[in-house]
């Protein structure tokens, strides 16, 4: 009888785990046990692999992509785990296994689930998924003041945990457009720093501009209304920096809206890095739209307001694990698309946080009684986020936060005509560019 010798190659960077309430080894033990209750206790940002013999368990937080590939060897299977597809490919090439590779053969661990694999050779068994985070839906009252206060207090709590880990000498930046989400993150960060007695001179609000987009004016108006304009620092970029091929290489995806967003992110982080070679810590508001279900439903023919408000974490997880439309290669929802923020920040050496990705914040958002508050009216849903967030910011800080019309990152830094000249709308173009990386 042939005895397989299985192997696990962990290419994840352990330094990226930022766990607040236990050591990484203790967290890994919880993943190894596989209990959803145990894993839910892990507080922070993590991508963890745990192994016991032929059993391997993988778990990650929303903000940490985690991919794997099972390579065939004569002596037994080799499981390769990384945050990036190209790192998996490079390892396979180093072992002369590249003929087994195609990017679609890699798999993504879905957020909020522990994935279990059995390394038992050929044929490969399907992984099993166990959900470890299941927020209770519609549990809050319909009082917008209390809803807003609960939501923004949770945001501020996550920001405080992040700030307490940063050395006192290090500056802190916020990716800032003056929109609802980045505005809330900036004001909550400003408030927490002030509360903790931190030097506010360490704080900056970075706004990307190509000279012809509306975000810089909006950012100035936002901060000027609150007497905080001294924190604003524009980052000027040139249109030639809008390179979607670079974004595709960095993000390793091909969805148009995410590539557009990542292209802007690369321009912003490049500009900050050129100006401040040692800057490390950044906050942003990615995930705020998903939490408050603030996406234009009419742009997606698969959606209705009923599907949006009735499905648990639809925008965070897509249609969900085990569904026909769930991508094994990419997962779904923000679980997939957060690489648009994570990868550009990592590419330029930043350690970033969006508090909106944390379970404590998502739990409050899922508890909002959307059905009661909207009565299935789309326009009420679209206006809800500004109302909830501004009330929460006022409860936390006493400030009346300006609320401007929703606008995507890529539509605020540059005018739409220039955007279309530099970045095509067609997914096929991006998909082909991605596949060409491995041709």
N, C-alpha and C positions, 0 to 999 in steps of 0.2 A: 504493500500500500504506500502511495506517495504522501508524504507529510508536507503540507504547505508551510512556508515560512513567510508570514505576512509582515509588512513593514509600514510604518507611518512616518511621513516626512512633514514636519510642522514648520512651515516657512513664515508663520505669523510673527510679527514683532511684539514680544511681550511687553516692551516699554510703552506701547500704546494703550494697554489696559489701564484705565483710570477708575479704580474701584474704591468707593468711599468707606465701606463698612466692614471690610475684611481683606485679607491678603489674597493675591492671585491664586496661591496654592489652595487656600480654603475655598475659594470660588470654584476652582477646578474640581475639588472633591464633591461639591454640590452637583456639578454637571455630571460627574461620574456616577453618582447615585441615580440621577435621572428623574428625581422627584420634581414635578412642576412647582410645588410649594417651596422646595429648597432653592430652586433656580430663581424664582421670583424674588427671593430675598437679596440677590446680588444687586447692589445699588451702584450704578455708574456706567461707564463705557467699557465694553469688553467683547472679545472674540476668543472663545476658549475651546480647547480640545482636551478630551480626557479619554483614557484608554484602559481597558482591563482585558488582557488577552486579545481575543478576536473581536471584542465589542468596543466600538468607538462611538463616543457621543460628542456632538458639536453644538454650541449655542453662541449666540451673539446678540448684542443690543442693536437697535435700529440704525445707529450711526456708524456701525462697523461692518463693512462688507466682508463676507467670509465664503470662499469658494473652495471646491475640492474636485479632484480628478482621481479616478481609480485606474492605475496602470497595470497591465498584465505582464508578469514575468514568469519564467519557467519555474522558479522556486516558490512563487506565490505572489499574491497581489500587493501592490504598493499604493497606499493612499497618500496623495499629495494635497496639502491644505495651505492656502494663502489668501491674502486679501486681493490679489491681482491674478488675472489670467496669464499675463506675460511672464510672471515669475514661475507659474506652473510650467509653462511652455519651456522656459529656459532650463528648468531642472530636468524635464524630460529629454531635452536635447543633450544635456550633459551626460545622460545615461544612455543615449542613443535609442530613446523610445519615442522620438518625435513623429515617427510614422503612425503612431496610435492616436495622435492629437488632432482634434478639431475644436475650435472654441465652443461650438455647440455641445461638445461632450463634457465640458466643465459644468459643475452644478453649484448653485447658490444655496446656502443655508438660509431659510426664510426667517426674518425677524420674529421674535416672540414665540419661537418653537425650539425644542431640543430635538436634534436629528440624531437617530441611531443607525449605525451601519454594522453589519457583521462581515468581517474579512474572512470569507470562507472559500475564496477561489472562484472558479468558473462553473456555471454562470453566476453573475453578480446578483445578489438578492436586492430587492427594492429597499430603500431606507424607510424607516418609520418616523413619524413626526408626532410630537406631543406638545400641545400648547402649554406654555407656562405663564402667559399673561392674558387674562380674560376680564377686562373691565366691565362693570355692570352698566348697562345702557339706561339712559333716561331716568337716572335716580335722583337728580337734583330738582329743586323747586324751579318754578318759572320766574322767580324774582331775579331780574337781570343784575341788580346790584350785588346780590350774594353770589350769583354765578360768576360774574366778572372778578369779584374779590378772590374767590376760591381759585380761579384759573390763574390769575396773575400772581397770587401768593405762591402757587406751586412753581411758576416760572422763576420767581425771585429766589425761592429756596434752592432750585437747581443751580442758578447762577452763583449763589453764595458758596455752595459746595465747590464749584469750579474755581472761584476766586481765592478761596482759602488754600488751594493747592499751589497757587502761583507765588513764586518768590517776590518779596516786597519790592525788589529793585526792578522788576520786569514791567514793561508797559502792557496795556490791554487795549485791543482794538475791537470795534464793532463794524461789520459790513452794513452800511447804512444808506438807505434810499429815502428815508422820510415816510415810507409806507407804514401800514399798521404793524406788521410783524417786526421789522427792523426797528421801528420807533419804540415799540414796547420793550424789546430786548435792550436797546440803549438806555431808556429811562429806568428800567429795572436795575440794570448794571450800575448806572449813576447813583441810584438810591441805595443799593446794597453797599457800594463802596463808601458812600457818605456815612451810612449807618455803622459800618465797621471801622470808621476812622482812617480809611485808606486815602492816600494822596490822590486827589482827583486829577492832578496834573499827569498822571499815568494814562489817562483815558483819552481815546480819540475815536471819532466817528468818521470812517473812511467812505467816501462816495466816489464811485467810478463815473467818469465823464469822458466822452469823445468830443465834447464841445457843442453837440447839437441835440442832446437828449434832454428830457424834462426832469430827470431825477435830481440833478444838482440844484436847480431852482426850488424844487419841492423840499429837498433836505434843508436848504437855507431857511425857507419859510417855516418849516417845522421847528427848527431849533430857535429861530429868532422869536417866534411867538412865546417861547418858554424862557427866553433870556439865556440860552445855552449855546449860542452860535460859536463861542470860542472853542468848542470841542470839534467843530467840523474841519476836516482836512480833505479837500478834493484830490483825487488821483486821476491825473490827465493821461489819457491813452490815445494812441493813433489807430486809425481804421485798419491799417495794415496788420495790426495785432490780432484782428478777428480771423483766426485761422481754424476752421472747423476740423481739418485733418489733425492738428495738434490736439484739439479737444477730444476727438475720437480715440487717439492713442492714449491719452491720459485717463479718460473715463471708461474706456473699453465697452462702449455701448453705441447705439445708433438712433435712439428715439429723438426726433427733431427738437422738441421743446427742451429736453434735457441737454442736448448738445449745444443749443443756443445759450442756455443758462451757464453751462460749464465754460463756454468760450468767453463769456463775460467774467466769470470767476477767475479764469486764468489771467485775463488782462488786469483785473484788480489786484490779485495776489502778486503778480509780476511787478506791478508798479509799487506796491508797498515794499516788496523785497529789495527792489533797486534803491529805494529811498532809505530804508531801514534794514540793513543787512542782518541784524541780530534779532529782529522782532519775531516773537514766537506765538503769542496767545491772541486768539481771535474768537469772537462770538458772532452769530448770525441768526436769522429768523426763519431758516428753512424748516418746513413742517407746519408752520402756522396756518397756511391755507388748508392743509389736509385736516388738521384738528377741528377747525371750524367749518369744514365742508364748503369752502369758498372757491370753487372752480366753476367756470361757465358750463353748465350742464348742456346747453344747446350746441356746444362745440363737439360733443361726443354722442353719436347716435345710439350708443349702447346704454346710455344712462337716462334715467328719469329721476325726478326729485324723490319719488318713493324708493327707488333702489339706493339712492344716496343716503337717505335718513334711516332706512330699515336695515342696512347691512353693517355689521360690526366692523369698524375700522376699514371701510371700503377704500378710502384714499391712502391709508397707510399700508395696506396689505394686498390691494387688488381684490380679485374675486375670491382669493383664499386658497390655501393648500388643499390639494385633492380635487380642485375644480378643473374643468377642461381648459379654461383660459389662464390657468396658473402656469407660468413658465418655470420649468425646472432649471434652466440655465440662468435665469435672471430674477426669479421670484416675482413679486408684483407690487404695484403702488410705490409708496415712498421706500419700502423695503428694497426695491430695485433702484429707484431713481436717486437715492441719497448720495450715490457716487458722484453726482453732478457737483456736490459741495465737498464731500470728503476727499475725492481724488485731486482736484486742483489745489486744495489747501495742503495736502500731504506732498504734492509735487514740488511746492515751494517751501516746504519745511515748517509749516504752521501746525499748531495744535489747536483745534477748533472745537467749539461747542455750539449746538443749537439746543436750547432748553426745551423747545417744542417737541423734540424726539424722545424725551424721557417718559417712561411709563407713568410716573406720578402726575405729569401734565396731561398726557393722553387720557388717563383715567378720568380726570375732571372733565375733559372735553367730551368724552363718550357719555358721561353722565348728564350732559345738558339735554333737557327735554326738547329736542329739535322739532318733533312732531307737534307738540303743544304750542311751541313758540312761533311756528311757521304756518301751521294748518295746511301744509303742502303747497305753500305759495313760494315760488322761486325767488321773487324779489325780496320777500321777507328774509329768506335764507341768506341772500347776498348781503343784506344790510346788517345781519346779526353780528358778524365778526367785529365790525367797527364799534358797535354798541357795547358788546361784551368786553372787549379789550380796553376801550377808553374808560369804561366804568371801573374796571379792575385797576388800571393805572392810577386813576384818581383816588381810589381807596388806598392804594399802596403809598403813593407819593404826594397826594394832594394837588397834583398838576392836572390841568385840563389838556389832555393830549389832542393835538390836531389830527383829524381823520380825513385823508384824501382818498380819491377814487382808486380802486385796485388797479395795479399795473405790474406786469411781470418784469423781472430783473432785466431781461434782454430788450424790453421795450422802453426802459427808462434811461439806460445809459447812452443809447444811440437812437437816432430817429429811425422809423420803420423802413424808409426807403434805403438807407445805408445798410441796415440789417439784411434786407433781402438781396442787396447787391453782393454782400460778402458771404451770406449763409443761405443756401437753398432751402426750400420748404419740404422737398421730397425725401421721404425716409429711405427710398431705394438708393439714393446717392450716398447717404451716410452708411447704410448697411454694406454697400459694395466697398466703400473706403475702409470699413472695419475689417471685412473679410480679406481684403488685399494685404493686411498686415501679416497674414499667415499663409499667403499664397505660395 
